[in-house]
Amino acid sequence: SENANHCLASQELKALLSVDDFTSDVDKVLIAAVEGGFIDKLPNSDGSDMVVYKFAHDKVQAIAYDLVPSDDKLQLHALLGKILWQILPDATSGRQRETLLVKIVEQLHRAGSRFFEEDEALRMEVVRLNLEAARNVQKNAAFLTAAEYLRSSATLLGEQRWSNHYHLTLETLTLKAEMELCCRRYVTCKRTVLEILANATCIEDKMQAYAVWADCLGSEKKTDEILKTVY
């Protein structure tokens, strides 16, 4: 049965991973995993010496993930995000960078903010990554994903975001308002717009927020309220 196969695969993976020193034996573990049919070794298309592996099936990946203790999962996602982040400058094309960037942000998002909340410089770098990733997925109409990245950024920017990181906050929240509108989350959209209007220091910085507000009210059939807000 499927449950029996799942249990058997789980036991085999546990045995495979129960080495005394995983770091020194990583090559041995990978070879054994390939021989066991858990992962596939892929040809490297870029001509480098780097070896590429992938799980043989989504269910194998799910079983392997389930074997990771719950307390270690967040740390694992943070580690994967940081490793991918280190190779981001090596991306050889715009498309490759976009794909890698989304994977980085997904891993860091799943890890949560506690792994970099004490390092403000690092947090701002993550905010910039989120912003770039949100713009990338926006091109593919993935508005829900973009909004999620930007909500995470708003949290990372902190309560004093307007005084400490004005331009980054303006850029993040303006795009966030646009994405919330695209997702038809009108309450959240208007809340974000009102924050921008309350904190932006000049009319130029408020213009896009006014445009989003008008579109939001128009979508709600409340066009009579548009001029009240502006004036």
C-alpha positions in Angstrom: 0.0 0.0 0.0 1.0 3.6 -0.3 1.3 4.0 3.5 3.5 0.9 3.7 5.8 2.3 0.9 6.0 5.6 2.7 7.0 4.0 5.9 9.6 1.8 4.2 11.1 4.8 2.3 11.2 6.7 5.5 13.1 3.9 7.3 15.5 3.6 4.5 16.2 7.4 4.4 16.7 7.4 8.2 19.3 4.6 7.9 20.9 6.5 5.0 21.2 9.7 6.9 22.2 8.2 10.3 26.0 8.7 9.8 28.3 9.8 12.6 29.8 12.7 10.6 27.4 13.7 7.9 29.7 16.6 6.7 32.7 14.3 6.0 30.6 11.6 4.5 28.3 13.7 2.3 29.7 12.3 -0.9 29.2 8.8 0.4 25.6 9.6 1.4 24.9 11.2 -2.0 26.2 8.2 -3.9 24.2 5.8 -1.7 21.1 8.0 -2.2 21.6 7.8 -6.0 22.0 4.0 -5.8 18.9 3.7 -3.7 16.9 5.6 -6.2 16.1 8.5 -3.8 17.9 11.2 -5.9 19.1 11.6 -9.5 22.5 12.9 -10.6 22.0 15.3 -13.4 24.3 16.4 -16.2 25.6 19.9 -15.7 24.7 22.1 -18.6 27.0 25.0 -17.8 30.2 23.1 -18.3 31.5 23.6 -14.7 32.6 20.8 -12.4 29.7 21.3 -10.0 27.6 18.2 -9.5 23.8 18.7 -9.6 21.3 16.4 -7.8 17.5 16.4 -7.6 15.0 14.3 -5.7 13.8 11.3 -7.8 10.2 12.1 -6.9 8.2 14.8 -5.0 7.2 12.2 -2.4 10.8 11.3 -1.7 11.5 15.0 -1.0 8.4 15.2 1.2 9.5 12.2 3.2 13.1 13.6 3.6 11.6 16.9 4.8 9.4 15.1 7.3 12.5 13.4 8.8 13.9 16.8 9.7 13.0 17.6 13.4 10.5 20.4 13.7 12.9 22.6 15.7 15.5 22.3 12.9 13.3 23.1 9.9 13.4 26.9 10.4 17.2 26.8 10.8 17.4 24.6 7.6 15.4 27.1 5.6 17.6 29.9 6.9 20.7 28.0 5.9 19.5 27.2 2.4 18.5 30.8 1.9 21.9 32.1 2.9 23.7 29.5 0.8 21.7 30.5 -2.3 22.2 34.1 -1.5 25.9 33.7 -1.6 25.8 32.4 -5.2 23.3 35.1 -6.4 26.1 37.3 -7.7 27.2 34.4 -10.0 23.9 34.3 -11.8 24.8 34.6 -15.5 21.5 35.9 -16.9 18.6 38.0 -15.8 16.3 34.9 -16.0 18.7 32.9 -13.8 18.9 35.7 -11.3 15.1 36.0 -11.1 14.6 32.3 -10.5 17.3 32.1 -7.9 16.1 35.3 -6.2 12.6 33.8 -5.7 14.1 30.6 -4.2 16.2 32.7 -1.8 13.2 34.8 -0.6 11.0 31.7 -0.3 13.6 30.0 2.0 14.2 33.1 4.1 10.4 33.7 4.3 9.9 30.1 5.6 12.7 30.6 8.1 11.1 33.6 9.7 12.7 36.9 10.8 14.2 35.6 14.0 17.4 34.6 12.3 18.2 38.2 11.3 16.1 40.4 13.4 19.1 41.5 15.6 21.1 42.6 12.5 19.5 45.7 11.0 21.9 45.9 8.0 21.0 42.3 7.2 17.3 42.9 7.6 17.4 45.8 5.2 19.2 43.6 2.6 16.4 41.0 3.0 13.9 43.8 2.5 15.6 44.7 -0.8 15.7 41.1 -1.8 11.9 40.8 -1.1 11.3 44.0 -3.1 13.2 42.8 -6.1 11.5 39.3 -5.9 8.1 40.9 -5.6 8.7 42.9 -8.8 9.8 39.8 -10.5 6.8 37.7 -9.6 4.5 40.6 -10.3 5.5 40.3 -14.0 3.9 36.9 -14.0 0.7 38.1 -12.3 1.7 36.3 -9.0 0.1 39.1 -7.0 -0.6 37.1 -3.9 3.1 36.0 -3.7 4.3 39.5 -4.3 2.0 40.8 -1.6 3.3 38.2 0.9 6.9 39.2 0.2 6.1 42.8 0.8 4.1 42.2 4.0 7.2 40.4 5.3 9.3 43.4 4.3 7.0 45.8 6.1 7.4 43.8 9.3 11.2 43.7 8.8 11.4 47.5 8.3 10.1 47.9 11.9 7.9 50.4 13.7 10.3 53.3 13.1 10.5 52.5 9.4 9.6 56.0 8.1 12.2 57.7 10.2 15.0 55.2 9.8 14.4 53.9 6.2 12.2 56.5 4.5 12.9 55.7 0.8 12.9 52.0 1.2 9.7 52.1 3.2 8.0 54.3 0.6 9.0 52.0 -2.2 8.0 48.9 -0.3 4.6 50.1 0.9 3.7 51.7 -2.4 4.2 48.4 -4.3 2.5 46.6 -1.4 -0.6 48.8 -1.8 -0.7 48.0 -5.5 -0.4 44.3 -4.9 -3.1 44.3 -2.2 -5.3 46.1 -4.7 -4.6 43.4 -7.3 -5.5 40.8 -4.8 -8.8 42.7 -4.0 -7.8 43.1 -0.4 -9.3 46.5 -0.2 -9.2 47.0 3.6 -5.5 46.2 3.7 -4.8 48.2 0.6 -6.5 51.3 2.1 -4.7 50.9 5.4 -1.4 50.8 3.6 -2.3 53.9 1.5 -3.3 55.8 4.5 0.0 55.1 6.1 1.8 56.4 3.1 -0.3 59.5 2.9 0.3 60.1 6.6 4.1 59.8 6.4 5.3 60.7 2.9 6.9 64.1 3.0 6.0 65.5 -0.4 3.2 65.3 -2.9 5.4 63.5 -5.4 5.9 60.7 -2.9 2.1 60.5 -2.4 1.0 60.5 -6.0 1.1 56.8 -6.6 -0.7 56.2 -3.3 -3.5 58.5 -4.4 -3.8 56.6 -7.7 -4.1 53.3 -5.8 -6.6 54.8 -3.4 -8.8 56.0 -6.4 -8.6 52.6 -8.0 -9.5 50.9 -4.7 -12.5 53.1 -4.1 -13.5 52.7 -7.8 -13.4 48.9 -7.4 -15.6 49.2 -4.3 -18.1 51.5 -6.2 -17.2 54.4 -3.9 -16.2 57.0 -6.4 -17.9 59.7 -4.4 -15.2 59.3 -1.7 -12.3 59.8 -4.0 -12.3 63.6 -4.0 -13.0 63.7 -0.3 -9.7 61.9 0.3 -7.7 64.1 -2.1 -9.0 67.3 -0.9 
